[in-house]
Amino acid sequence: MSTLNKEYIKQTLAEERLWKVGEADSFSFGDWKLTLRKEEEIYSPFNYSVSGYNENGGSISRRYKTIEHAFLHIVNNFNENANIKNRYDTLEDIFK
């Protein structure tokens, strides 16, 4: 299983145009085991989903408009609280 890191993000973004509907890839991030999947047209404009679980029994399942949005949500520890500032605002921030 791959690990979510800068190289994985860059490689996935480079190959995104080749992904077909239903194609998925699994990776780990910290104590999370996650799967990124290209969704069917019925979920448009949400073209990608991330689902998975962590070692503490938590789970997540979300849809995103882009792979970039999915990666940003993950690396910001799935932050959905507007009062907590994200560590990364863009993918470029991750690569610095």
Secondary structure as the mmCIF struct_conf table of DSSP 4:
data_model
#
loop_
_struct_conf.conf_type_id
_struct_conf.id
_struct_conf.beg_label_comp_id
_struct_conf.beg_label_asym_id
_struct_conf.beg_label_seq_id
_struct_conf.end_label_comp_id
_struct_conf.end_label_asym_id
_struct_conf.end_label_seq_id
STRN STRN1 SER A 2 THR A 3
BEND BEND1 ASN A 5 ASN A 5
HELX_RH_AL_P HELX_RH_AL_P1 LYS A 6 GLU A 15
HELX_RH_3T_P HELX_RH_3T_P1 GLU A 16 LEU A 18
HELX_LH_PP_P HELX_LH_PP_P1 TRP A 19 LYS A 20
TURN_TY1_P TURN_TY1_P1 VAL A 21 GLY A 22
STRN STRN2 ALA A 24 PHE A 29
TURN_TY1_P TURN_TY1_P2 GLY A 30 ASP A 31
STRN STRN3 TRP A 32 LYS A 38
HELX_LH_PP_P HELX_LH_PP_P2 GLU A 39 GLU A 40
HELX_RH_3T_P HELX_RH_3T_P2 GLU A 41 TYR A 43
TURN_TY1_P TURN_TY1_P3 SER A 44 PRO A 45
STRN STRN4 TYR A 48 ASN A 54
TURN_TY1_P TURN_TY1_P4 GLU A 55 ASN A 56
BEND BEND2 GLY A 57 GLY A 57
STRN STRN5 SER A 59 TYR A 64
BEND BEND3 LYS A 65 THR A 66
HELX_RH_AL_P HELX_RH_AL_P2 ILE A 67 VAL A 75
TURN_TY1_P TURN_TY1_P5 ASN A 76 PHE A 78
TURN_TY1_P TURN_TY1_P6 ALA A 82 ASN A 83
BEND BEND4 ILE A 84 ILE A 84
BEND BEND5 ARG A 87 ARG A 87
BEND BEND6 ASP A 89 THR A 90
HELX_RH_AL_P HELX_RH_AL_P3 LEU A 91 PHE A 95
#
